[in-house]
Amino acid sequence: MLIRKSFSGLRALLAWNRASYALLSLLVITILLILYIWQPLVQEYLALFDPAYPVWVQVDWLLVGIFTFMSLMIMAGADLRRDAQVAFVGLVGGLVIESWGTQTLLWTYYTNERPPLWIIPAWPIASLAIDRMLRMAERLLPAENDKTYRRLYAAAFAAFLLIMLAFIWPTFDKPLTWMALLLCLLLILIPHDRRLALLTFAAGAGLGYFLERWGTTRECWTYYTGQTPPLFAVLAHGMAAVAFWRARLLLAMAVSLLLRRQPLSRPVRQ
């Protein structure tokens, strides 16, 4: 009875609906497909378990915690039409970011793939979780005092640019790095909504810390600085979240215009 009440309370708090369970099913199917397609990597991971110790002691609880949190988040107030746009932008954006980082050797994966396709599905999952975190932050934090948000926006993104310049300096001769820097500058200098941009940046960086902490300490990927993780990598998740948010707004606008567009009438013959 207590478990049922707790589950009902959690379902009400996170506004789960039919779409929530459909989204969770898609997540489970995606994970199962990854495990099936990349079986050698799974077998290599399972080989690390020592039969002399209980399995529950050797379980990667940080990874379990991250995916449990993201699973609960993506189920909150799910809307399949809107979420399809978020996931699509996250998928494409993640592929672009991973290609930039691995091609310029800012970071490398233990499989030496540039980039590995098995990591790409993690981006839309994280994008959906950040979307939910942003919606919760919008409800909790006040929208007043625009001057404060302007100052925080200027300070946060100026600091990010300085940290980014220092981190990517060794790859300044790469066209992909120049493109990444130009995109960040455009997003920062042409703000859509400073408050939402700040909240998105904070949500992305918050989740990004745990993702980067897991990946770098398990040596799944390694940055050229050897840090676990570098500050730029954490903040870059926030900047990526801002880029994905802006891209989704443009995509939603384009979809809306296409749906509203009326077919051209044929000219009447005289």
C-alpha positions, 0 to 999 in steps of 0.5 A, a space after each residue: 500500500 505504501 509503495 502504491 501511494 508513493 508511486 501515485 504521488 510521484 506520478 502526480 508530481 511529475 505529471 505522467 500520462 500515456 505519452 510518458 509510458 510510450 516515451 519510456 518504452 522507446 527509451 528501453 527499446 533504444 537501450 536494448 538495440 544498443 546492447 544488441 548491436 554493440 554486443 562486443 562492447 557489452 561483453 567487454 564490460 561484463 568481463 570486468 565483473 569479478 565473480 569473487 564479489 557480489 554483483 550489487 557491489 560491482 554495479 556502476 551506481 553512478 551510471 544507474 543513478 544518471 539513467 534513473 534520473 533521466 528516465 524519470 525526467 523524460 516521463 514528466 509531462 511528456 508530449 510526443 509531438 513536441 518531444 520528437 522535435 527535442 529528440 531530433 535536434 538533440 540527435 543531430 546536434 549530438 552528432 555534430 558536437 561529437 564529430 567536432 570534438 573527436 575529429 579535432 582530438 579535444 577528446 577521444 573514446 576508448 574505442 578510438 572511433 571518431 565519433 562512436 555511433 553508440 554514444 549518439 543516442 545519449 544526446 536526445 535522451 539528455 536533451 529531453 531530461 534537460 527540457 524537463 529540468 528547464 520547465 521545472 526551473 521556470 515554475 520555481 524561479 521568478 520571472 521578474 527583475 530583468 536587470 538581474 538576469 541581464 547581468 547574470 547572462 553577461 557574466 555567465 556567458 562571458 566566463 564561458 567564452 574565456 574558458 572555451 577559448 583557453 580550452 580549444 586554443 590547441 585546435 585553433 587551426 581547425 575549421 571545425 573549431 572556428 565554426 563551433 566558436 562562431 556558433 557560440 558567439 552568435 547564440 550569445 550575442 543574439 539572445 532570444 530570452 536571457 532568463 530562459 537561456 540562463 536556466 537552460 545553460 544551468 540545467 545542461 551544465 548540471 546534468 553535464 557534470 554527472 555525465 562527464 564525471 562518469 565518462 571521464 572517471 571510467 575512461 570511456 572518453 578522455 580529454 586532452 587535458 586529462 581532467 576528470 572532467 575539465 570545467 569546459 566540458 561541463 559548461 559545454 553541455 550547458 551551451 549545447 543545451 542552449 543551442 538545442 533549445 534555440 534550434 528547436 524553437 526554429 524547427 517548431 516555427 518551421 513545422 508550424 508554418 508548413 502545417 498552416 500553409 494552404 495549397 496553391 489554387 490552380 488558375 481558372 481557365 478562361 
